[in-house]
Amino acid sequence: MIWNISKKNIISKMPVVAVGFCGRGRGMIAREFRDFDAMVFHHCGAVHTMFMSLNLDILFIDCENRICGISEKTAPWKFLIRKPGAITVIEMPEGTIEKTDSRVGDFVDLNAELEDKKILFKGNLDVVVPAVTAISFKSGN
């Protein structure tokens, strides 16, 4: 689950993490949000929407787990979408940012640890369902 700490609401109940060169490069190409509601790219500051068939809402997260950039209703065939300072990118269905009232500056808790890997797409090792927290919110203490 991805939680907006600032707004105290859920951004994603069923996120998946894109792993590996092919999985990260493919992203949402030829996929739909059926068994999951967000795709997370760790160690990433930019994405593309080449060859995709649906509009996306995209959140860019910095090293303090703060939203540092937003791209709403991002159309297919965009070569590069990036935000300076982003280290994690979250792709979601169009309308999610508006529905969750997510804004630049909001803190999020990315509840994603790749421990008990469960393969989401049979025979496809490029997307896994996270088990527990990988990047937890860190307070200023």
N, C-alpha and C positions, 0 to 999 in steps of 0.2 A: 504494500500500500504506500502511496505517496501522499503525505499530509502537508497541507499549507498551515504552518505553525502560526503565521501572522493572522490569517483569516479564520483559523480553527475549522477547516473543512477538508474534505477528501478531494484530492485532485485525481487520483487513480486508485481503484480497488484491486486491479489485476495487472500490474505492470510486468513486462518481460524485459530482459537485458540482452541486447545484441552483443554477441561475442565472436571473436575470430575475424580474420580479414574478410572472408566472404559474407559472413552474417552482418557485419557492420557496413560493408559496402552495399549489400542488398537492401538492408533496412526494410522499408515498407513496400518495396517493389513486388508486385504480384501478391500482395497480402491485403487483408482487410481486418478491421478490428472486430473479431468475432470472439475468440477465446481469451482475449486480453484487451485492455483499454489504454495502454501506453507502451511505447518502446523506448527504453533507456539506453543511451550511449555514454558510457563512462570514459574518461580521458579523451574528451572530444569537445571541440569548440565550434565545429561547423558541420553542416549536413547539406545534402542535395535532395531534390525531388525529381531527378531525371527518371524517366520511364515509369513514373507512378501514375495512378489513375484516380487519386482522390486528393482533395484539399486537406491540409494538416494544420493544426495549431502546434506551435513549437515553443518550449521553454528552454532558456539557456541559464544554467546554474553555475555560480562561481565557487571558489574554494571555501567560502564561508556558508555554503548552502543557501545562498540568497539568489533570488531570480535577478539576473543581470541583463536579461533581454527577452523579448517576446516577439514572435512572428505569428500573427493570427491569419487564418484563412489562406495559408500559403498554397499557392497553386502548383500543380505539377510542372515539370520541366524547368525548374529553377536550378541553375548550375551550382550556386554556392550561397548558403545562408549562414552567416556567422555573426557572433557578437564578441567583441574583445573581453577577455577575462573569463569567458566560459570554460569550464572543465567537464561539464556534463550537459548533455542535450536530451530532452524528452519530447518525443513526437506523440501527438494525441489526435483523436478525431476532431474535425472542425467543430467549433462551438464550445469546446471544453474550457478554454480560457475565460470566455464570457460567462459561462455557466458557473464556474468556480470563483469568479471575480479575482483571479490571480493577476498581480501587478508587479512591475519591476520594484525591487526592494523587499518583497515578501520573503520570509524565511521558509524553507521547506525541509521536511525530513524524508529522505529517500530510503525507504525501508527495503533495501535490496542487498542480500548476501548470497553469494553463489555457493552455498554449502550443499544442501540436498538437491542436486540438480535434477530437475524433471524436464525432460525434453517435451517441448510444446508441439512441434511439428514432427510427426513420425519420420524417422530416417533423416532428419535435418538437425545437425549439431550446431547450428549457428544462432539459436535462440533458446534461452533457458528461463524457467520460471524461478525467481528468487525465493529463498526460504526465510532468511532473517536479515536484520539491518547490516548493511555494508558501510554506508556513509551515514553516520548518525549526526544529529545536530549537536554542535559544540558551542557551549556558552562561552562568554568572554572571560571566564575565570582563569 
